[in-house]
Amino acid sequence: MISKIQSSNVAYLQQSTPKDDSSKGVSKTEKSEGVDKVSALKEQIANGTYKVDLAKTAQAVAEELI
């Protein structure tokens, strides 16, 4: 006779402390440059001036499918 395996629906969350980005090799300058780029993209999208590079997009989709 096969008995039913007991299972529980328990999730375990691990609290993590903020890590120092220096361990990842990310400097504050690089971080601020990333923020500047994101801000510029948000502004372009809001203004309706953001242009999608269709060739790069198509290439990335094709590579992901392979």
C-alpha positions as CSV (number, residue, x, y, z in Angstrom):
1,M,0.0,0.0,0.0
2,I,1.3,3.4,-0.9
3,S,0.8,6.1,1.7
4,K,0.2,9.8,1.0
5,I,3.3,12.0,1.3
6,Q,2.8,14.8,3.8
7,S,3.6,18.3,2.5
8,S,3.3,21.7,4.1
9,N,2.7,25.0,2.5
10,V,5.3,27.0,4.3
11,A,7.4,29.7,2.8
12,Y,10.7,30.8,4.2
13,L,11.8,34.3,3.8
14,Q,15.4,35.3,4.3
15,Q,16.0,38.8,5.4
16,S,19.0,40.3,3.6
17,T,21.0,43.2,4.6
18,P,21.8,45.8,1.9
19,K,25.1,44.8,0.3
20,D,27.8,47.2,-0.5
21,D,28.0,47.6,-4.3
22,S,31.8,47.7,-4.2
23,S,31.8,43.9,-3.9
24,K,30.1,43.9,-7.3
25,G,32.6,46.3,-8.9
26,V,30.0,49.0,-9.2
27,S,31.3,52.5,-8.4
28,K,29.1,55.4,-7.3
29,T,30.0,57.1,-10.5
30,E,28.7,54.2,-12.6
31,K,25.6,54.0,-10.4
32,S,24.9,57.7,-11.0
33,E,25.5,57.3,-14.7
34,G,22.9,54.5,-14.7
35,V,20.4,56.7,-12.9
36,D,21.0,59.6,-15.4
37,K,20.4,57.2,-18.3
38,V,17.2,55.9,-16.7
39,S,16.0,59.5,-16.1
40,A,16.8,60.4,-19.7
41,L,14.8,57.4,-21.0
42,K,11.8,58.2,-18.8
43,E,11.8,61.8,-20.1
44,Q,12.0,60.6,-23.7
45,I,9.1,58.2,-23.2
46,A,7.0,60.9,-21.4
47,N,7.7,63.3,-24.3
48,G,7.0,60.8,-27.0
49,T,10.5,61.2,-28.4
50,Y,11.9,57.7,-27.5
51,K,12.7,55.7,-30.6
52,V,13.0,51.9,-30.5
53,D,15.9,50.5,-32.4
54,L,14.0,47.8,-34.3
55,A,17.1,46.1,-35.6
56,K,18.6,45.6,-32.1
57,T,15.2,44.5,-30.7
58,A,14.7,42.0,-33.5
59,Q,18.3,40.7,-33.0
60,A,17.8,40.3,-29.3
61,V,14.5,38.4,-29.7
62,A,16.0,36.1,-32.3
63,E,19.0,35.3,-30.1
64,E,16.7,34.6,-27.2
65,L,14.7,32.1,-29.3
66,I,17.7,30.2,-30.4
